[in-house]
Structures are given as C-alpha cells and as structure tokens.
Amino acid sequence: MDQSIAPVTPANPAAIHDAVSTHLRPRRGGRAVLPSTLIPAAPTTPKSTTILERRLARKALLDAQITPEARRVPSPYRHPTASSPYVFDHDFYNNEDIMNGDVSFEDAVFGCQTNRQRKHLHQAHESIISNNQIDTSFEAMDMPNPPRPMRARLSDSCDIKKPATFFEMFMGDEQFDMLARHTNAYAQYQLANFPARHKSRKSWRDTNRQEIKVFIAILIFQGHNRNTRPKSHWEDPIRDSPIHRMRFNRYKALMAFFKVSDIADDLDTADTNDTKREDWHKKLTPLDTHLQERFQAAVIPGSRLSYDEIMIGWRGRSMHTTTVRGKPQPDGFKCWAIAEKGYVYDWLYYSGAFGMYSLYYC
C-alpha cells in the first residue's frame, strides 16, 4: 500500500470512492476490505451533561430537518395564540364581553395540571358546544352580585372545639339503634339458614348502640390510616385510637353481619323485578334518606353550586359499578352530586347496568 495516501475525511466523498476502488487489499477468505486508515470517522458531537441538554439537541436536529411548511401547529395548551372557545388561553378568559372577566386561567381549566388533563377538558368543552341546541325561550336567572355565600345552620349542641358534636348532627342515637337492630336480625338469619357458611361463628352476641359507635369509629379510623391488612391495626395499635375498644375477632364478626336495611324487607322485595331496576340501592335507603335530609338541613347553599360526579371505590362484583378513566378512583359506584366548597348537598345514584334510567327513580 502506498504510504503517501492520507486518510480520507467524510467531507470528500469522491476521494473515498477513489480510495476504495484503488486500494482494496485481499482478505484470507478472498473478500476485499477497506484499510482502516481509509474508514471515515463518524461525526462526533460533544456529549451533553444533562437530560435537558440532550433533549434540546435532539429537538434542534429534528427542527433542522423539517421544513417550515410541514411544521406541526403548536398545541394551544402549550402556546395559546388565539382567542377561541376551544382554546383555554388568557385572552378568552379575560374577555369581559363573555361575562367572565374575573375568572383566572387556573380557574378556567379547573385546576388541570397536565396537558393531558387539559386535552380531555378541551374535548368535553368542544363536545358540549357542538351538541348544544339553543332555546330562544330561555331566560337567564338573575345572579346575585356579589355571589351569595354558603351559610351553616348549626344546632345549639354543636361545639366548634369538639368534632364529635358535628358528627352527631348527622348520626344520632336513633340511627345507631337502627343499625344495631338490623345487624342482630341479619346475624340470626344467616346463622339459622346458612350455618355452613359460618362454621367459625356458631354463636352470636347481640350488639348495641355503643358497640356500633365504636365500630363506625374504627371504619373512619381505617379510612384515614389505610393498610392492606386490617389486622395490622391491632398488631401495632396507635395510641388513643378506637382499636383499643374492640377485639379483632369481634370486629370481623361485625364486618360479616353489619346491615343497614332490615332483612325482612329485603326478603319481601327480593323477587320483584321492578324494584331491582328502580330501587337497586334500596339496602342503603334507611340510612341514605336520613343523611340526605341532615346534609340539606345543616347548610343554606350559596349561589356557586357545582354539579359533578363522585366515585365510591369498589372492586367487588356488582352489575351497577362503572369505570370513569381519569378519576383518582376510577372503579366503583358513581353518584351525581350537588356540592359547594367540598360540601355535598344532595346526590343521586347511577347504575352502570341501567344507565340514566336509574336516575329517574331516585
């Protein structure tokens, strides 16, 4: 090989072709290979020190390869450029002609933190507008200015320094007596008719109002201190918790036989097809009706009510459950609720099997 030939750089493609065609040397297998001195060096770029720098370098490389005509229009959520009812930008929500001059951008997007959430909100907004049919006979209500605030109607026995008195506004002794009575009746019915299911509980000691209060307190405590194993609360109990007031075996027995509705009423309406559709949540009716009355009597709603859906987490087997993607708890029972500032004023149950039909009979 002639040593006078200098290595070829990538900037001279013609020189690479001439060198390859004139300076090939045979290999043992008979194939020709390119001398190592003539292999063009790969273009090297300074290695970025951070992920952000590498992303910016990759974006700059892609931008250089795309023509301005073929560029993708930027997302209106990242770069709001025009005022439109389909674009959540500052100009649209600061337009006083649309009567929302006091609405900030954060309020307009309902606290959406990511572009994915804003995209779903934009799609819902666009669907509502496209499917809306304006009724010319509609007259807007006179809204108070300033807005009317929500007011509480507390009883005389309610003490702000004692949270238990707030709970007693909604759950009185009559409700605890009802729960104890229905639980005892259901336990006796199960042990008498299905003894094989409860071999470990051959006897049942009737519960009372005080024990049901402790049981409800334990359920609330477990909701704030979640654990996959309920028994762990008894293995490592927290000081001043309601766990100390009930043994774990008694807790399991109450969990097995706890009943809100009367078993006699359930058996009378078990074979009624109309009841299955119209009042599929009838086992909650004795307590649900009372709570709705107390929730509405405790406050005077303001003028900024919101109507939204609430998910009650449930992963068991039921034909009435539904799945709402994007919710913190996507699987469970869905309720339509009227609320204000986190306070639920009224609600309706929604069935995944019957759809909107179940709302007409609530």
Buried (B, 14 or more C-beta within 10 A) or exposed (E): EEEEBEEBEEEEEEBBEEBBEEBBEEEEEEEEEBBEEBEBEEEEEEEEEEEEEEEEBEEEEEEEEEEEEEEEEEEBBEEBEEBEEEBBBEEBBBEEEEEBEEBEEEEBBEEBEEEEBBBEBBEEBEEEEEEEEEEEEEEEEEEEEEEEEBEEEEEEEBEEEEEEBBBEBBBEEEBBEBBBBBBBBBBBBBBEEEEEEBEEBEEBEEBBBEBBBBBBBBEEBBEEEEEEEBEEBBEEEEEEBBBEEBEEEBBBBBEBBBBBBBBEBBEEEEEEEEBBBBBBBBBEEBBBEBBBEBBBEBBEBBBEEEEEBBBEEBEEEBEBBBEEEEBEEEBBBBBBBBBBEEEBBBBBBBBBBBEEEBEEBB
